[in-house]
Amino acid sequence: MTSLAEPKKTVIDAKDLVVGRLASHVAKRLLDGEEIHILNAEKAWVSGKRDAILGLYRWKKEVGFRRKGPFYPRTPDRMLKRSVRGMLDYNDKPSHRSAYRRLRTYVGIPKEFAGSPAEVIEDARFRAHSGLTLGEISGYLGHKVVTP
């Protein structure tokens, strides 16, 4: 009988990384079979002009119906996870849904990852002149960010 191999576990620090670039990089690695934990989701950046960013996220939150959806999260960790989901073909392919289940996102750094080194993706560094963090966006949407 063959045993299933344990997926490679990776810890990524999202501090000062651009959300879209991080999400595309993480989606590719999830499809390769890795299990990924993303720390400091509230410190990830969305580049652009403040009014445009807030308008887009406000629209995402308000579109749909209370009973039927689509539902969009307010917490920074779930917003980052939802961004990764957008990079996957989540609705059509079971392999992409199982890849999405291997992703964990956190606000701050949990105790279990406090001493472990976290990987930083240099290609996703924030180099723009303007933008907002996911923590600021979620605060605008009404979520009170409390880091552990």
VONULO-933692 format. One record per residue (C-alpha): residue in one letter; x, y, z. Coordinates in steps of 0.02 Angstrom, whole numbers, plus 32768, in hexadecimal, padded with zeros to 4 digits. Layout:
AXYZ;...
//
This chain:
M800080008000;T804580AA7FD2;S804981378050;L802281E98022;A80B5825E8032;E80A682EC80AE;P809D83948056;K81318409806B;K8104848C80EE;T8137853F80CB;V812685DA8137;I811E868180DC;D8122872E812B;A80AD87A480CD;K80F28843811C;D811588C68093;L80E188538005;V8063887E7F7B;V7FC488167F8D;G7FAD87EA7ED5;R806087B57EB7;L806287527F59;A7FBD86FE7F2C;S7FF786C77E80;H809B86837EC4;V804286257F50;A7FBF85DE7ED8;K804685917E6A;R809B85437F00;L7FF684FF7F44;L7FD684A97E9E;D808284597EAD;G804884077F50;E809184787FD7;E803884A38079;I804D855E8095;H803685C78132;I803586848117;L805B86F481AD;N803A87AF81C6;A7FAC87B88148;E7F7988648189;K802188AC8151;A80128878809A;W7FFD8909801F;V7F8189317F96;S7FD189AE7F20;G7F718A3C7ED0;K7F168ADA7EFF;R7EBD8ADD7FA6;D7E108B0D7F65;A7E148A8A7EDA;I7E4989FF7F50;L7DC78A297FD4;G7D3F8A3A7F50;L7D6989907F06;Y7D6989367FAD;R7CCB898F7FE6;W7C7689577F45;K7CB288A37F5E;K7C6B88A4800E;E7BC288F07FE1;V7B9A88947F3E;G7B1E88067F44;F7A9587D97FBF;R7A9987B08078;R7A508705805A;K7AA186D17FB8;G7B4987297FAB;P7BCE87367F68;F7C1B874D8013;Y7CC087A98023;P7D2487A980C6;R7D54883F8131;T7DE587F48192;P7E9388098146;D7EC287518151;R7E24871B80F7;M7E3787A68075;L7EE58765804C;K7EA586B28044;R7E1886E97FD1;S7E98873E7F5F;V7EF586987F4F;R7E5086427F29;G7E3986BC7E98;M7EDC867C7E4D;L7E9B85C97E4F;D7E14857A7DE4;Y7DB685567E86;N7D0785377E43;D7D3484C17DB4;K7DC584547DEB;P7DC883E57E86;S7E8783E97E85;H7E8284A67E9A;R7E0584977F2A;S7E76841B7F82;A7F0B848F7F65;Y7EA8851E7FB3;R7E8A84B4804F;R7F4784AA806A;L7F5085678084;R7F4B85B88130;T7F538673814F;Y7F6D86CC81F5;V7F63877A823D;G800787998296;I8079870982C5;P802986788327;K8089862783B6;E80AC858A8352;F810E85EF82D0;A8160866C8347;G82108625833E;S820E85DA8290;P825C863681FD;A81E18677817C;E8203868280C3;V81F7872B806C;I81CD87307FB3;E823D87B67F68;D81DB87BF7EC4;A814287F97F25;R819588897F84;F8130892B7F90;R818989AF7F28;A80F88A217EF9;H80E28AD37F34;S80308AC17F71;G7FC28A397FB5;L7F6C89F48050;T7F8A895E80BE;L7F0588D980D3;G7EF8890F8189;E7EC989C08155;I7E4C898180D5;S7DF9890B8151;G7DF1899881D1;Y7D978A01814F;L7D1C89738131;G7CF3896E81EB;H7D6588E68230;K7DC8890882CE;V7E7688C282B1;V7EBE8873834E;T7F698822833D;P7F89879083B2;
//
